[in-house]
Amino acid sequence: MKIVKRNEELLRDALSCIPQPSSRTSLTSCNKLIRFEDISAAAFKIQYGVQKTPCMYSRLSKQYGMDIYLKKEFLQYTGSVKERGVLYLLMSLPQEQQRKGVIVASDSNFSMAVAHHASELRVPAFVVVPGSTAPARVRLCRDYGALVISYGAANKDAQVHARRLAQENGYLYLEEEDSAVYLSGLGTVGLEMYEQVPRLDAVIFPAGGHCGLLAGSAAALKHLNPNISVIGVESESFPVLQQSLKAGHPTDDQACNNHHFYGDVSGVCFGSNSLQLTGKLVDKVVAVREEDILISMLRLLEYERATVDAEGAIGLAALVAGKLPELKGKRVAVVICSGNLELHLLQQCIARALTLDNRVCRFSLVISDCPGDMSKLLEILAREEARVLDIKQERTFVTSELFTVEVICTVETRDKMHTAQLRNALLERYPTTAWTER
């Protein structure tokens, strides 16, 4: 959490730091590493404002050879763990600043948490977003109680406008970073998990550009039991945390992907506090492929009836990809921290995941354009228990002999073994069958 405008004065009670003369100094410069007492204080203060989400035994445990417990933070009111840090920050503000209000400039989970909890605390909240923001996100922020202002074409335009409004009207400009207040609020997740699951061996968190949850929760868990392994997971496409740990300071990864699929796991947003805590307390950071994240989303939807985004699924993706073989037979908790995926992306993600999981396949073959030949193909598909999703016939541009038809068929199978069985059956009857590689 980055606070601009009289930061140290506004939060001196929560941070116990000396005010600096500059009105635009980041909190990071005056924060110390958080203590367990800070997290305990946050847990007490926000206990009635956020959900104590369940940490439940998962049916995926048998499939991956370990006892898996899922901390379902996507069940928070705004669908994100960010509520914990945001609520603790807002409750720590002086009454005068609560009366004036706060302003943010993004369409992230952080902004939605600010909109909701500011409304609950009767703090005026303003959210500035660029014109390209998805209408669904704009509607959600308004429904949560914020005044949404559309400005500019890019995030930088919205940020400049928000800072100008803050200066002119006395609002407190909030930008997610890694202040002690924010990290302490996020750290309450680790505190709850320790209470909910006895004899934990390891806990897996999302990492990437926003590692405040990882850092804050590690502080709680390592204080309670230093033997618990704390593991962070980020995307192979932008391993910013691993690069920063190696360099010893936050790095700017030019390969960061701004696609909405990645949401808050892309980009560089942590500061020295998060990096220091991670380097000191986190046992391991691993990277996973986009394909692993998609299959993880599919597993959570099927086995847990949980609709999550990339940030929510990335922790489980490390187990799906087999990145942590040392956890076999152990008791492992995985934080499912976010469930805010746009509907059109959800449809694309599940369709792609089914293909990656060898459960949707496509093939083409040429048959005689005679009565009964198509029915014979369908009989084979029915006998092999393949569900036909789509079937097309091409007559005009077929390059084989006359009076033939090319059939392009998309079918659903149970798993990889079933797909191989269907493929063999078709090749036996139609040797020229061509399969579309995924």
N, C-alpha and C positions, 0 to 999 in steps of 0.2 A: 504494500500500500504506500503510495507516494502522496504526501500531503504538500500542497503548495499554498502559501500565504499564511504567515505567522504560525508555522508548524509547531515549533517547540513550545510556544506559549499555550496553544490550544490543547496540546496533549502532554503537558509536563507532568501531570499527576499519573497518567498511565505509563509514561516512559521513564520517569525519574531522570530526566536529562536536563542539562543547563541550556536555557534559551540562547539562540545565536542572534546576532543583530540583523542578518539578512532575512528579508521577508519571503525569499524564494528558496531557502535551503531545504534540501531533501531530508526527510527523517533519517535516512540511512546513515547520514554522517554523524548523528548523535546517538544512535542505538547501540546497545550492547547485546551480546548473544542472550537469548531468552533463557530463563530459568524454569524449572518445574513449577515453582511457586507462581510464576506469571501465567502458566497454562491452567493451573488449578483455579486461580482467581477468575480467569476468563470463563472457565466451565461453570463456576458458580453464578457469574453475572448473566450469562446467556441461556441458562438452563430452561427458562420458560419462553424463550423467544425462538428457539430452533428445535427441530425434532431430534430426539435421541433415537437415531435410526437403528434398525435391527442389524445384527451381524450373524447371519444364518448359515447353517451347514448346507452345502450345495450338492445337488445330485450329480454334478460334474466330478465329484471326488473320485468315484470308482474309475471313471474314464481316464483320469490322469494320475492315478496311483498315489494319492495323498488326501488328507482331510482338508478340504477347502471350505473356508468360511468367507462369505461375501458381506462386506460392510456396505449397505445400500444407501449411500448418501444421495443418490438421485431421487430419493423419496422426499427430500426437503421441498418446501413449498414452491421454490423457483426451479427445482430440479438440479441444484448444484450445491456442492460443499462450500462454495464461496460465502454463503450466508453466514457461516460461523465467524469468519474474520471481519466481515462487513458489520454485522450486528455489534460485535464487541467494540469496534472503532466508533460507531455512531453513538453508542451508549456512553463512551468515554469523553465525548465532546462537551464543552461547557454549555450551559443553557443559552447563553447569548448567541453562540454559533448555531446551536440547534434551532433557534428562532429565525436566524437569517437564512439557513439552508445550505445545501451542498449541491455540487454540479459535477457530472462525469461526462466523458467524451468517448464513448464506444458503444457497440451493440453486443458486448460479451456477457457471459454469465455474471461477471462482476457487476456490470451495470444493472442487470435485472435484480440482483440481490440488494443493491443500493436503493433502487426504486421501491422495492417491497418493504424493506425494513425502515427506511426513512418515512414511508407512509404510515407504518404501524406506530412509529415513535412521534408522529406528527411533526416531522422535520421536512420542510419544503425540499423537493428533489427535482433536479433538472438533468435531462439526458440529451446531449447533443450528438447526433449521428449524421454521417454523410448521406447524400441522396441515394446512394446505391444500396443502402441497407434493406434487407428483406422486409416486406410489409408485415410478416408474422412477428418479427422481432420488435418492430415499432409498436404493434398492437399490444404485445405482452408488456412492454415497459409502461405503456399508458394504463393498461389494466391493473398493473401493480401499484399505480398511484403517482407516477412521475409525469412531469410536463416534458414532452419530447419535442425537440427542436431539430429540424432537418436543415443542414447547412453544408455547402461545399460538395465536392465530388470525391474527396479522399479523406481518410482518417486524420491526416495532418491538418486539413482545413477545419474539421470539427474541433480538434484539440485547440487550435489557435483561437477559434471563436469562443470556446468554453472558458479559456483562461481570461479572455477579454471581459466576458460577462461576469466572471468571478471577481475581477479587479474593480469593475464598475459598480457592482451591487453588493459586495461583501460576502458572496458565497464562498464556501470552502471547496476548492478544486481537488478532487480525488482521482488518483491514478494508481492502479494496482502496482505495488512494488513489494517491499519486504520489511516494513516497519515491525517493531517488536509487538505492537498491539495486534496487527493483522496476523502475524505468525503465531501469536499466542492463541488467538481465536481458532485458527486452523488446527493447531496442535491438540485441541480438545478431541479430535477424531482418534488420535492415538490413545488418549486417556480412556475413552469409551471402549475401544477395542480390547484393551488390556483387561477391563472389568468384565466384558461380555464373553470372552473366550479364554478359559484357563489353559495354562501350559502351552502357550503359543511358541512355535519355533521360528516363524518368519512372518513378516508383513510386507506386502507388495503395494507400492504406490505409483501413480503416474508421475512422471518427471518432466523433462523437456524444458521449454521456455518458462513455464510457471511451476517452480518447484517449492513454493511456500508450504504446501500441504505436506510434502515429503520432509522438508526441513523441520517444520514445527512439530509434526507427529513424531519424528525421530527423537527430538528432545524429550518428549514425554515418555516414549517407550524405553529408551536407553537409560533413563533415570530409574524407571520401575524395574527393569530387568535388562542388564547389559548383554545378556546372552541371546536376546531376540535379534535375529538378523533382519535388518531393514534394507529393503531393495527398491531401487527406483527403475522405472521403465520409460524409455523415450523412443522416438521414431528413428529408424535408420536414415530417413531422408534429411533430418536435421538434428544430429546428435549434439546439440549445443551444450548440454550439461557435461557430457564426457569431455568435450573439447575445453570447456571452461575449467573443469577440475584439473586437467592436464596442464593448462596454461597458468593456473593460479589466480585467474581473474575472469570476470564475465567477458565472453567473446561475442562478436557480431558475426553470425553465420549467414553469409550471403545466399546460401542455398535454401533458406527457410521458405516454406510453401505457405502462401496466404489463402489457399483454398479453404472454404468454409468447413470442409470435412474434418480438418485437423483442429479447428477451433482454438482453444487455449493452450494446446500442447505445442504449437508452433510459435516461433518468434523468441526473442530474448527479452525477458521481463524481470528476471531476478536480479538482485543486487548482492552486495558483499555479505550481508547477514545470512541469506539463504545459502550462498556458496560456502561460507565458513562452516555453517552447521552441517551441510551435506558432506563436505570433506572430512569433518571431524566425526560424525556419527553414523553416516550411511555406509553399510558394508559393501554394497555392490550396485552398479548401474549398468543395465543392459539395454540393447537397442533391438527393436523388432521391425519387421517389414510391414508395409501397408496391407499385404495379403493376410498376414497374421491378425491384424486388427479387425479386418472385415470378418474373418472366420470367428473371432472372439465375439463380435457383435451378434453373429448368427447363433452361437452357442448360448449366449445369455438370453436371447429372445426365445429360443426353443426350450431350454431347460429351466430357466428362471422366470420366463414371461416378463423379462426386463428389456425395455427399449432404451438403449443408451447410445451415446455418441462416441467418437474416437477417444476422447479423453476418459470416458467411463470404461471403455473396453480395453484400453492399452495395458493395464496391469495383468489381466487374465491372458492377454496375447502372449506374454512371456512364457506362460505355462503351455499354451496351445502350440507355440513354436518349439518347445523343448529346450528353452534357453536356460532352465534352472534344474538340471537333473539331480543336483544335490538335495533337492527338497522331496524326493520320492520317499513316501512313508511318513512324512512330517505333517505337523498341524500348521497350516498356512492360511493367513487372512489376506484377502485382496480387497482393496478399496475401489468400489464402483462409484466414482465421484460425480458423474454428470450424465444427464439424460435429455439434453436439449438439442436434438437433431431435427433439422427441417424435414418436412414430410417428403418432399421430392427427392432429397438426398437419401432418406431412409429406404425408399423404394429402390433406388439405384444400388445402394450398398447391399441390401439383402439379395437382389438379383445377382450381383457380382459374386457375393459370398457363396451362393449355391453353386455357381459354376466352378469356383476355386475349390470347393469341397467335393467336386466330382459327383454332384447330384443333379445337375442340369447339363445336358450335352446336346450337341447338334451334329448331324451327319447328312450326307447327300449320296444318292445312288440313282442309277438309271434303270428304269424298268420298261417293259413293252407297254405301249399305249393301247392295251386290249382290255376288254371287260374281264374283271376278276383279278387282274394283277395287283391293283391297289389293295384290294381286300386281303390278298395273301400277305402283303407287307404288314397290314394292320393286325392280321392274325398272329404273326410272329411277335409283334410288339405286345399284344394282349397276353400271349402265352408266357412271355418273359416278364410280365407284370410291370411294363414301363408305361408311364402316364404321358400321353401325347399332349404337349403344350401348344404346339403350332406345327402346321404342315402346309407346304406350298408346292405347287407343280409348275414346272417351266417347260413349255413346248416349243416356243418360237426360236430360242437361242441355244437349243441343244446341239452340240457339235458331233454327237455320235450318229449312228445309223438312223435312217428314216423311221417314222412311226414309233418313236420312243419318247419318254417323258422323264425329265430329271425331277426327283422328289427331294426337297430339303425339309428335314424334320427336326424339331426340337422336342426332347423328351425329358421327363424327370425320373430319376432312379433313386434307390435307397441310399447307396453309398458307392465307394470306389469299386468294391468287389462286384456289386450288381451291375455297374456300368461295364466292367470287363466281360461279364457273362453275356450281356446284351450284344456287345461288340462282336464276340465270337460267333454268336448265333446268326447275326446279320452277315458276317463275312462268309460263313458257311453257305448261305443261300445266295448272297450277292457279293462275289469276290472283289468287285470294283468299288465297294462302299468307301467313301472318303469321310474321315472324321475331322471336324473343325477343332483345331488345338486351342486351348484356353489361353 
